[in-house]
């Protein structure tokens, strides 16, 4: 057999011969970041009015706000706004603080406003908590102003704003602000144990639901399951599942699942990237998945999406040896945050050798109570069309003098304590009644069942389609009698007509809560040290597609002495115990084919999972090009991989043999700099570590046919834990830092 020299073989196959782009005219440098450019001290802040970065802040630089008073017409406000990291969790208590000093040359009647703004998924302000401090009350030197608020339902983002409000006197007010801080504390225990009317079965006994999935009586389609986006992480899902035991099933028996799906014109997914999925799994006695298959009834971007028309979908498997049960999953997948919903009806599970449909409650019928967990009286139903938050509200329709109410006992209360009750009501129709309302009553009884006392409060919606709080104006508080044995909350409709009720909470006042926990803030001290926003997008989220344990906090990405640093820490952010960083290039740097060169140091203790990789810009997966991955249990090895599709039967690329991978070993990735390079052309993909070829794909026509051609973007991140590296341990180094010295991106200029 003739063995060609490597260089000649590369020329014949069209693959790159070396990682030296400077002598290869096929590569054109289009982007270079050595992280030593001019630092923007106001990065991640949106300023307005006269707001400038200044020296002599409390710690380094600060932000100088100037506002002339006595202006006619619109006052000349000055200020800055930034978004807090860590997301928004309903009923958490947020405390915001900032340091400031008066720089005015004359006495002024201006004031400093510190605001917490809670915004929904569309960026609209739901609520604002604000404190204003007169500037002339400032003491000499640095002062502290704080504001505290409670996160409302439906909040997806929390902004912090500092504003200099000009006074009426014609004096120039000036203040220097610095060191924004934020803390969050979990709410005390809700004694009601679920006043948001979310149910684990989605309102259909026999099923288990997750996120936004609820069975409803649709006026046009009868009893159906409605699903829509959870808005909680990339590729989030909402749906239901049911596991059915199959006694005596034989290996090889055919198992088929089916369902009808629809997206309606009023809430269509046709112009989004959302899609429904029917999935069938065969499970072992221990619950392990032995085989699975899934199908998408319809999918935007891959053929016309039928609207207002039911689509039949069916999947089938042969039961592997050891099968003891089957699981049917109906799910709505939301890759980003696009709206829309999908309806499901008539699911079925047929098993060869077993008569009839095996599913429990395939019609999604409700249970004994119209509102699970509550005692309902009169015309009471769950409502999934209008909610204050989540998937459900409860609808009460009062007719004549009939009692229409829901009630529930409190639990875990302390005798003698004071409890605070809140809830939200809405009148959905105009002109239906003179004075509709929801009357709340707290009823206490003693050991013999005798009523001790009760206290009432009525909330009357301000207008149609407007949610009104019970606690608006002043809190509704009730003292628990020391001899009380039962405490029950009753909410009843008054005034007749239709009323909606949602998000009822009962807290013990003065109860201690967990915290305070620091909230991640981008550039809190106006020092900058942040990646260039024109080139890099920093993540803020807690997604875990591979079982990772971290929250990707935006303050985990910093620029320090000419390096971009990704810091993994053992600290609580959101509901995660660890934080780390995830950064990707902006859309202007997405491209098909090219060369990517990254010089970096990699954290390599137990549980660390640093990665440098490429993904398609259209949200599809696979393909995926992993320039390098390192798992801490193999501290001296990086893996170079390519995963391709198409997927089938619910299997992943490595299940289907659609992965090509190799590794490169070096003594120390954590403390010495290494150069990681990938060349991607129409003819192949080649990986290099420190100039040495580590892997090659595209050596045959069959391999070259799998090379992707769509634009892709660069990601750099450090995950913590996960299925591959395993969790952190006693030997894990905290903090662990991934350092990036430079990033270069080249266009492919070859033929």
Rosetta blueprint (number, residue, H / E / L):
1 X L
2 X L
3 X L
4 X L
5 X L
6 X H
7 X H
8 X H
9 X H
10 X H
11 X H
12 X H
13 X H
14 X L
15 X L
16 X L
17 X L
18 X L
19 X L
20 X L
21 X H
22 X H
23 X H
24 X L
25 X L
26 X L
27 X E
28 X E
29 X E
30 X E
31 X E
32 X E
33 X E
34 X L
35 X L
36 X L
37 X L
38 X L
39 X L
40 X L
41 X L
42 X L
43 X L
44 X L
45 X L
46 X E
47 X E
48 X E
49 X L
50 X E
51 X E
52 X E
53 X E
54 X E
55 X E
56 X E
57 X E
58 X L
59 X L
60 X E
61 X E
62 X E
63 X E
64 X E
65 X E
66 X E
67 X E
68 X E
69 X L
70 X L
71 X L
72 X L
73 X L
74 X L
75 X L
76 X L
77 X L
78 X E
79 X E
80 X E
81 X E
82 X E
83 X E
84 X E
85 X L
86 X L
87 X L
88 X L
89 X L
90 X L
91 X L
92 X L
93 X E
94 X E
95 X E
96 X E
97 X E
98 X E
99 X E
100 X E
101 X E
102 X E
103 X L
104 X L
105 X L
106 X L
107 X L
108 X L
109 X L
110 X L
111 X E
112 X E
113 X E
114 X E
115 X E
116 X E
117 X E
118 X E
119 X E
120 X L
121 X L
122 X L
123 X L
124 X L
125 X E
126 X E
127 X E
128 X E
129 X E
130 X E
131 X E
132 X E
133 X E
134 X E
135 X H
136 X H
137 X H
138 X L
139 X L
140 X L
141 X L
142 X L
143 X E
144 X E
145 X E
146 X E
147 X E
148 X E
149 X E
150 X E
151 X L
152 X L
153 X L
154 X L
155 X L
156 X L
157 X E
158 X E
159 X E
160 X E
161 X E
162 X E
163 X E
164 X E
165 X E
166 X L
167 X L
168 X L
169 X L
170 X L
171 X L
172 X E
173 X E
174 X E
175 X E
176 X E
177 X E
178 X E
179 X E
180 X E
181 X E
182 X E
183 X E
184 X E
185 X E
186 X L
187 X L
188 X L
189 X L
190 X L
191 X L
192 X L
193 X L
194 X L
195 X L
196 X L
197 X L
198 X L
199 X L
200 X L
201 X L
202 X L
203 X L
204 X L
205 X L
206 X L
207 X L
208 X E
209 X E
210 X E
211 X L
212 X L
213 X E
214 X E
215 X E
216 X E
217 X E
218 X E
219 X L
220 X L
221 X L
222 X E
223 X E
224 X E
225 X E
226 X E
227 X E
228 X E
229 X L
230 X L
231 X L
232 X L
233 X L
234 X L
235 X L
236 X E
237 X E
238 X E
239 X E
240 X E
241 X E
242 X E
243 X E
244 X E
245 X E
246 X L
247 X L
248 X L
249 X L
250 X L
251 X L
252 X L
253 X L
254 X E
255 X E
256 X E
257 X E
258 X E
259 X E
260 X E
261 X E
262 X E
263 X E
264 X L
265 X H
266 X H
267 X H
268 X L
269 X L
270 X L
271 X L
272 X L
273 X L
274 X L
275 X E
276 X E
277 X E
278 X E
279 X E
280 X E
281 X E
282 X E
283 X E
284 X L
285 X L
286 X L
287 X L
288 X L
289 X E
290 X E
291 X E
292 X E
293 X E
294 X E
295 X E
296 X L
297 X L
298 X L
299 X E
300 X L
301 X L
302 X L
303 X L
304 X L
305 X L
306 X L
307 X E
308 X L
309 X L
310 X L
311 X E
312 X E
313 X E
314 X E
315 X E
316 X E
317 X E
318 X E
319 X L
320 X L
321 X L
322 X L
323 X L
324 X L
325 X E
326 X E
327 X E
328 X E
329 X E
330 X E
331 X E
332 X E
333 X E
334 X E
335 X L
336 X L
337 X L
338 X L
339 X L
340 X L
341 X E
342 X E
343 X E
344 X E
345 X E
346 X E
347 X E
348 X E
349 X E
350 X E
351 X E
352 X L
353 X L
354 X L
355 X L
356 X L
357 X L
358 X L
359 X L
360 X L
361 X L
362 X L
363 X L
364 X L
365 X L
366 X L
367 X L
368 X L
369 X L
370 X L
371 X L
372 X L
373 X L
374 X L
375 X E
376 X E
377 X E
378 X L
379 X E
380 X E
381 X E
382 X E
383 X E
384 X L
385 X L
386 X L
387 X L
388 X L
389 X L
390 X L
391 X L
392 X L
393 X E
394 X E
395 X E
396 X E
397 X E
398 X E
399 X L
400 X L
401 X L
402 X L
403 X L
404 X L
405 X E
406 X E
407 X E
408 X E
409 X E
410 X L
411 X L
412 X L
413 X L
414 X L
415 X L
416 X L
417 X L
418 X E
419 X E
420 X E
421 X E
422 X E
423 X E
424 X E
425 X E
426 X E
427 X E
428 X L
429 X L
430 X L
431 X L
432 X L
433 X L
434 X L
435 X L
436 X L
437 X E
438 X E
439 X E
440 X E
441 X E
442 X E
443 X E
444 X E
445 X E
446 X L
447 X L
448 X L
449 X L
450 X L
451 X E
452 X E
453 X E
454 X E
455 X E
456 X E
457 X E
458 X E
459 X E
460 X L
461 X L
462 X L
463 X L
464 X E
465 X L
466 X L
467 X L
468 X E
469 X E
470 X L
471 X L
472 X L
473 X L
474 X L
475 X L
476 X E
477 X E
478 X E
479 X E
480 X L
481 X L
482 X L
483 X L
484 X L
485 X L
486 X E
487 X E
488 X E
489 X E
490 X E
491 X E
492 X E
493 X E
494 X E
495 X L
496 X L
497 X E
498 X E
499 X E
500 X E
501 X E
502 X E
503 X E
504 X E
505 X E
506 X E
507 X E
508 X E
509 X L
510 X L
511 X L
512 X L
513 X L
514 X L
515 X L
516 X L
517 X E
518 X E
519 X L
520 X L
521 X E
522 X L
523 X L
524 X L
525 X L
526 X L
527 X L
528 X L
529 X L
530 X L
531 X L
532 X L
533 X L
534 X L
535 X L
536 X E
537 X E
538 X E
539 X L
540 X L
541 X E
542 X L
543 X L
544 X L
545 X L
546 X L
547 X L
548 X E
549 X L
550 X E
551 X E
552 X E
553 X L
554 X H
555 X H
556 X H
557 X E
558 X E
559 X E
560 X E
561 X L
562 X L
563 X E
564 X E
565 X E
566 X E
567 X E
568 X E
569 X E
570 X L
571 X L
572 X L
573 X E
574 X L
575 X L
576 X E
577 X L
578 X E
579 X E
580 X E
581 X L
582 X E
583 X E
584 X E
585 X E
586 X L
587 X H
588 X H
589 X H
590 X L
591 X E
592 X L
593 X L
594 X E
595 X E
596 X E
597 X E
598 X E
599 X E
600 X E
601 X E
602 X L
603 X L
604 X L
605 X L
606 X L
607 X L
608 X E
609 X E
610 X E
611 X E
612 X E
613 X E
614 X E
615 X E
616 X E
617 X L
618 X L
619 X L
620 X L
621 X L
622 X L
623 X L
624 X E
625 X E
626 X E
627 X E
628 X E
629 X E
630 X L
631 X L
632 X H
633 X H
634 X H
635 X L
636 X L
637 X E
638 X E
639 X E
640 X E
641 X E
642 X E
643 X E
644 X L
645 X L
646 X L
647 X L
648 X L
649 X L
650 X L
651 X L
652 X L
653 X L
654 X L
655 X L
656 X L
657 X L
658 X L
659 X E
660 X E
661 X E
662 X E
663 X E
664 X E
665 X E
666 X L
667 X L
668 X L
669 X L
670 X L
671 X L
672 X L
673 X L
674 X E
675 X E
676 X E
677 X E
678 X E
679 X E
680 X E
681 X E
682 X L
683 X L
684 X E
685 X E
686 X E
687 X E
688 X E
689 X E
690 X L
691 X L
692 X E
693 X E
694 X E
695 X E
696 X E
697 X E
698 X L
699 X L
700 X L
701 X H
702 X H
703 X H
704 X H
705 X L
706 X L
707 X L
708 X L
709 X L
710 X L
711 X L
712 X E
713 X E
714 X E
715 X E
716 X E
717 X E
718 X E
719 X E
720 X E
721 X E
722 X L
723 X L
724 X L
725 X L
726 X L
727 X L
728 X L
729 X L
730 X L
731 X L
732 X L
733 X L
734 X L
735 X L
736 X E
737 X E
738 X E
739 X E
740 X E
741 X E
742 X E
743 X E
744 X E
745 X E
746 X E
747 X E
748 X E
749 X L
750 X L
751 X L
